[in-house]
Amino acid sequence: MNKEKIAVILFQLGGPDSINSVEEFLYNLFSDPDIFDFPFASLIRKPLAFLISSRRVRTVQHHYISIGGKSPILDITNQQAAELEKELKKSYDAKVFVAMRYFYPKIESVVEKLSKTNFDKHILLPLYPQYSKTTTGSSLKEWERQCRKQKFLPKNQKIINNFYDNELYIEAIVEQINNTLSKFKVNHEDIMIVFSAHGVPLNLIENGDPYKEEIEKTVNYVIQKGMWKSEHILCYQSKVGPLKWLEPSLIDTVTKLVTEGKKNLLIVPISFVSEHLETLYEINIQVRQLANELGVEQYEMMPALNTHPKFIEALKNLVIKSCQ
């Protein structure tokens, strides 16, 4: 067993732990300088975040009520951390920490905890398969800000920026798709596989963000590995605000497919490794209801990877490779 002490930090979005904390979560999200950046933003960002969060809170609270009254993302990420730590301990003296960008445990508190320890290596692993400035980039910048603020210099820091092309990660998705395809009453060629990724503003992509390209590559790897007879399409969801976002949208895509006669839909949340509002409410309640109203015959959502054994193995291999 390698005697090096390894700290692995899993970064995730975070989510409200109760209905009463929804507004705080929204405020933290809309206050992010790495997402909401525009001329004079530093002067009005916080008042604007307060205005947006206070206006949206009732609607978003209703959405969380529909999925059980809170976000499941912390519980799932803690489970992922525990499974990953168990696997890593077979080879290393490893400890896995969870750091949330917009809720607790915040990155700030994780940096404070680590500053009082003595690990030989620090592996930063954002749980976003595809890199974007708005997700991985934001988490890593906040990590850097907090390390500077707390005068913490992590030893031997390594960063895993993405893992969209990891073979085990792709295999895990394919297995999840196969499990969901088995629920359909029709042949595979009669099923439309709809890959849905979280959208981002189009100007972000035009300015060089690799997210769209990495999403498309992920879909291609999955299709090549799965070798299904089903047709497939890629779309985007969760648009917020007036800016033009990546298209087509999930709602427009499902509407078009069903009205064109595609009656069996499998929705694959391709950019999400954990269940949260975007899967449990947006895909599994909101868009499902729309599809049913339009006359879909069977609508299924592939569950997120969560603690799928191959996904945990993929994370383990990513960490071990970074340690070498």
C-alpha positions as CSV (number, residue, x, y, z in Angstrom):
1,M,0.0,0.0,0.0
2,N,1.3,3.5,-0.9
3,K,1.9,5.4,2.3
4,E,1.2,8.8,0.8
5,K,-1.7,10.6,2.4
6,I,-4.1,11.7,-0.4
7,A,-6.9,14.2,-0.1
8,V,-9.5,14.1,-2.9
9,I,-11.9,17.0,-3.2
10,L,-15.1,16.3,-5.0
11,F,-16.7,19.5,-6.3
12,Q,-20.4,19.8,-7.0
13,L,-23.1,22.4,-7.6
14,G,-24.9,21.9,-4.2
15,G,-28.6,22.4,-3.6
16,P,-31.0,23.5,-0.8
17,D,-31.4,21.2,2.1
18,S,-35.0,22.4,2.8
19,I,-37.7,24.5,1.3
20,N,-36.6,27.4,3.6
21,S,-33.1,27.4,2.2
22,V,-34.1,27.7,-1.5
23,E,-33.7,31.5,-1.6
24,E,-30.2,31.4,0.0
25,F,-29.2,28.8,-2.6
26,L,-30.5,30.9,-5.5
27,Y,-28.8,34.0,-4.1
28,N,-25.5,32.2,-3.9
29,L,-25.9,30.9,-7.5
30,F,-26.8,34.3,-9.0
31,S,-24.0,36.0,-7.1
32,D,-21.3,33.9,-8.8
33,P,-18.8,36.3,-10.5
34,D,-17.6,33.5,-12.8
35,I,-21.1,33.1,-14.3
36,F,-22.7,36.6,-14.1
37,D,-20.0,38.8,-15.4
38,F,-20.8,42.0,-17.3
39,P,-19.8,45.7,-17.2
40,F,-20.0,47.1,-13.7
41,A,-21.2,43.7,-12.4
42,S,-19.2,44.1,-9.2
43,L,-21.3,47.1,-8.3
44,I,-24.8,45.5,-8.9
45,R,-24.2,41.8,-8.8
46,K,-25.4,41.2,-5.2
47,P,-28.5,43.5,-5.4
48,L,-29.4,41.9,-8.7
49,A,-28.9,38.4,-7.2
50,F,-31.2,39.4,-4.3
51,L,-33.8,40.6,-6.7
52,I,-33.7,37.5,-9.0
53,S,-33.7,35.0,-6.1
54,S,-36.5,36.8,-4.2
55,R,-38.7,36.8,-7.4
56,R,-37.9,33.1,-8.3
57,V,-38.1,31.6,-4.8
58,R,-41.8,30.7,-4.8
59,T,-41.7,28.9,-8.1
60,V,-38.5,27.0,-7.3
61,Q,-39.8,26.1,-3.9
62,H,-42.8,24.5,-5.6
63,H,-40.4,22.5,-7.8
64,Y,-38.5,21.2,-4.8
65,I,-41.7,20.3,-3.0
66,S,-42.5,18.1,-6.1
67,I,-39.3,16.1,-5.6
68,G,-39.4,15.7,-1.8
69,G,-38.8,19.1,-0.3
70,K,-35.0,19.4,-0.8
71,S,-32.2,18.7,-3.3
72,P,-30.8,15.1,-3.1
73,I,-27.4,16.2,-4.5
74,L,-25.6,16.4,-1.2
75,D,-26.7,12.9,0.0
76,I,-25.8,11.4,-3.4
77,T,-22.4,13.2,-3.5
78,N,-21.6,12.0,0.1
79,Q,-22.5,8.4,-1.1
80,Q,-20.2,8.8,-4.1
81,A,-17.4,10.2,-1.8
82,A,-17.8,7.2,0.6
83,E,-17.7,4.7,-2.2
84,L,-14.7,6.3,-3.8
85,E,-12.9,6.5,-0.5
86,K,-13.5,2.8,0.1
87,E,-12.0,1.9,-3.2
88,L,-9.0,4.3,-2.9
89,K,-8.2,2.9,0.6
90,K,-7.3,-0.4,-1.1
91,S,-4.2,1.4,-2.5
92,Y,-3.7,4.7,-0.6
93,D,-4.2,6.4,2.7
94,A,-7.0,8.5,1.2
95,K,-9.7,10.8,2.4
96,V,-12.4,12.2,0.2
97,F,-14.0,15.6,0.9
98,V,-17.2,17.1,-0.6
99,A,-17.2,20.8,-1.6
100,M,-20.3,22.4,-2.9
101,R,-20.2,25.6,-4.9
102,Y,-23.5,27.2,-3.9
103,F,-24.5,25.5,-0.7
104,Y,-23.1,23.6,2.3
105,P,-20.5,22.3,2.8
106,K,-19.0,25.3,1.0
107,I,-15.6,25.3,-0.6
108,E,-14.6,27.8,2.0
109,S,-15.2,25.4,4.9
110,V,-13.4,22.5,3.1
111,V,-10.3,24.7,2.6
112,E,-10.4,25.7,6.3
113,K,-10.6,22.0,7.2
114,L,-7.7,21.0,4.9
115,S,-5.5,23.8,6.1
116,K,-5.4,22.1,9.5
117,T,-4.3,18.7,8.0
118,N,-1.1,17.4,6.4
119,F,-1.8,15.5,3.2
120,D,0.9,14.7,0.7
121,K,-1.2,15.3,-2.3
122,H,-4.4,17.1,-3.1
123,I,-6.5,15.9,-6.1
124,L,-9.2,18.3,-7.3
125,L,-12.1,16.4,-9.0
126,P,-15.1,18.4,-10.1
127,L,-18.0,16.0,-10.8
128,Y,-18.7,17.6,-14.1
129,P,-17.7,15.3,-16.9
130,Q,-17.5,18.1,-19.5
131,Y,-15.6,21.2,-18.7
132,S,-17.3,24.6,-18.7
133,K,-16.3,27.9,-17.2
134,T,-19.7,28.0,-15.5
135,T,-19.2,24.7,-13.6
136,T,-15.7,23.3,-13.3
137,G,-14.1,26.7,-13.9
138,S,-16.3,28.4,-11.3
139,S,-15.5,25.8,-8.6
140,L,-11.8,25.8,-9.3
141,K,-11.7,29.6,-9.2
142,E,-13.5,29.7,-5.9
143,W,-11.1,27.1,-4.6
144,E,-8.2,29.3,-5.6
145,R,-9.8,32.4,-4.0
146,Q,-10.4,30.6,-0.7
147,C,-6.8,29.2,-0.7
148,R,-5.4,32.7,-1.1
149,K,-7.8,34.1,1.5
150,Q,-6.9,31.5,4.0
151,K,-3.2,31.4,3.0
152,F,-3.4,27.7,2.3
153,L,-0.9,26.2,-0.1
154,P,-2.0,22.6,-1.0
155,K,0.9,20.2,-1.5
156,N,1.2,18.5,-4.9
157,Q,-2.1,19.8,-6.2
158,K,-3.5,18.0,-9.3
159,I,-6.6,19.0,-11.2
160,I,-8.9,16.7,-13.2
161,N,-10.6,19.2,-15.5
162,N,-12.9,16.7,-17.3
163,F,-13.5,13.0,-17.9
164,Y,-16.0,13.0,-20.7
165,D,-13.9,10.5,-22.7
166,N,-13.2,8.1,-19.8
167,E,-14.0,4.6,-20.9
168,L,-15.5,3.4,-17.7
169,Y,-17.7,6.5,-17.4
170,I,-18.9,5.8,-21.0
171,E,-19.6,2.2,-20.1
172,A,-21.6,3.2,-17.1
173,I,-23.8,5.4,-19.2
174,V,-24.3,2.6,-21.7
175,E,-25.3,0.2,-19.0
176,Q,-27.8,2.7,-17.6
177,I,-29.3,3.2,-21.1
178,N,-29.6,-0.5,-21.6
179,N,-31.3,-1.0,-18.3
180,T,-33.8,1.7,-19.2
181,L,-34.3,0.5,-22.8
182,S,-35.4,-2.9,-21.3
183,K,-38.5,-1.1,-19.8
184,F,-39.9,-0.4,-23.3
185,K,-42.6,-2.5,-24.9
186,V,-41.4,-1.8,-28.4
187,N,-38.3,-2.7,-30.5
188,H,-35.3,-0.5,-30.1
189,E,-35.7,0.9,-33.7
190,D,-39.0,2.4,-32.5
191,I,-37.4,4.3,-29.6
192,M,-35.9,7.8,-29.9
193,I,-33.0,8.4,-27.5
194,V,-33.0,12.0,-26.4
195,F,-29.7,13.1,-24.9
196,S,-30.3,16.2,-22.7
197,A,-27.5,18.3,-21.4
198,H,-27.6,21.4,-19.2
199,G,-27.5,24.4,-21.4
200,V,-25.2,27.4,-21.3
201,P,-25.3,30.8,-22.9
202,L,-24.3,30.7,-26.6
203,N,-21.8,33.6,-26.2
204,L,-19.9,31.4,-23.7
205,I,-19.3,28.8,-26.5
206,E,-18.5,31.5,-29.0
207,N,-15.8,32.8,-26.7
208,G,-14.1,29.4,-26.6
209,D,-15.7,27.4,-23.8
210,P,-15.3,23.7,-24.8
211,Y,-18.5,22.5,-23.2
212,K,-20.6,22.0,-26.3
213,E,-17.8,20.1,-28.1
214,E,-17.2,17.8,-25.1
215,I,-20.9,17.1,-24.8
216,E,-21.1,16.1,-28.5
217,K,-18.1,13.9,-28.1
218,T,-19.6,12.2,-25.1
219,V,-22.8,11.5,-27.0
220,N,-20.7,10.1,-29.9
221,Y,-18.7,7.8,-27.6
222,V,-21.9,6.5,-26.0
223,I,-23.6,5.8,-29.3
224,Q,-20.5,4.0,-30.7
225,K,-20.3,1.9,-27.5
226,G,-24.0,1.2,-27.3
227,M,-24.5,0.2,-31.0
228,W,-28.3,0.6,-30.7
229,K,-30.7,0.6,-33.6
230,S,-32.5,3.5,-32.1
231,E,-32.3,7.0,-33.5
232,H,-30.9,9.7,-31.3
233,I,-30.8,13.5,-30.9
234,L,-29.0,16.0,-28.6
235,C,-30.7,18.9,-26.9
236,Y,-30.3,21.3,-24.0
237,Q,-32.3,22.3,-20.9
238,S,-32.6,24.6,-17.9
239,K,-32.3,28.0,-19.7
240,V,-32.4,31.0,-17.4
241,G,-32.6,34.7,-18.4
242,P,-32.9,36.5,-21.7
243,L,-29.6,35.5,-23.4
244,K,-29.6,33.1,-26.3
245,W,-28.6,29.6,-25.0
246,L,-27.6,26.4,-26.8
247,E,-30.4,24.9,-28.8
248,P,-32.5,23.0,-29.4
249,S,-34.2,23.0,-26.0
250,L,-35.5,19.8,-24.4
251,I,-39.1,21.1,-24.4
252,D,-39.0,22.1,-28.1
253,T,-37.3,18.8,-29.0
254,V,-39.9,16.6,-27.2
255,T,-42.7,18.7,-28.7
256,K,-41.4,18.3,-32.2
257,L,-40.6,14.6,-31.8
258,V,-44.0,13.6,-30.5
259,T,-46.0,15.7,-32.9
260,E,-43.9,14.1,-35.7
261,G,-45.1,10.7,-34.6
262,K,-42.2,9.6,-32.3
263,K,-44.2,8.0,-29.5
264,N,-41.5,6.2,-27.4
265,L,-38.9,8.5,-25.9
266,L,-35.9,7.7,-23.7
267,I,-34.4,10.8,-22.1
268,V,-30.7,10.5,-21.2
269,P,-29.4,13.3,-18.8
270,I,-26.0,13.2,-20.4
271,S,-24.2,16.0,-18.4
272,F,-25.5,15.0,-14.9
273,V,-23.8,12.4,-12.7
274,S,-26.3,12.9,-9.8
275,E,-30.0,13.2,-9.5
276,H,-31.1,16.8,-8.7
277,L,-33.8,19.3,-9.7
278,E,-33.0,19.2,-13.4
279,T,-33.5,15.4,-13.7
280,L,-36.1,14.7,-11.0
281,Y,-38.4,17.7,-11.7
282,E,-37.5,19.2,-15.1
283,I,-37.1,15.9,-17.0
284,N,-39.2,13.5,-15.0
285,I,-42.1,15.7,-14.1
286,Q,-42.4,18.8,-16.2
287,V,-41.3,17.4,-19.6
288,R,-43.0,14.0,-18.9
289,Q,-46.3,15.8,-18.3
290,L,-45.8,17.7,-21.6
291,A,-45.1,14.5,-23.5
292,N,-48.1,12.8,-22.0
293,E,-50.3,15.7,-23.0
294,L,-49.0,15.5,-26.6
295,G,-49.8,11.8,-26.8
296,V,-46.5,9.9,-26.1
297,E,-47.0,6.2,-25.6
298,Q,-43.9,5.5,-23.4
299,Y,-41.6,8.1,-21.8
300,E,-38.6,6.9,-19.7
301,M,-35.7,8.8,-18.1
302,M,-32.4,7.1,-17.6
303,P,-31.4,7.5,-13.9
304,A,-28.2,9.5,-13.3
305,L,-25.1,7.5,-12.6
306,N,-25.1,8.3,-8.9
307,T,-23.0,5.4,-7.3
308,H,-23.0,3.1,-10.4
309,P,-20.0,0.8,-9.7
310,K,-18.3,1.6,-13.1
311,F,-18.7,5.3,-12.4
312,I,-17.0,4.9,-9.0
313,E,-14.3,2.8,-10.6
314,A,-13.8,5.6,-13.3
315,L,-13.4,8.2,-10.5
316,K,-10.9,5.9,-8.7
317,N,-8.8,5.4,-11.8
318,L,-8.8,9.2,-12.5
319,V,-7.5,9.8,-9.0
320,I,-4.9,7.1,-9.2
321,K,-3.6,8.3,-12.5
322,S,-3.3,11.8,-11.1
323,C,-1.2,10.4,-8.2
324,Q,1.3,8.8,-10.4
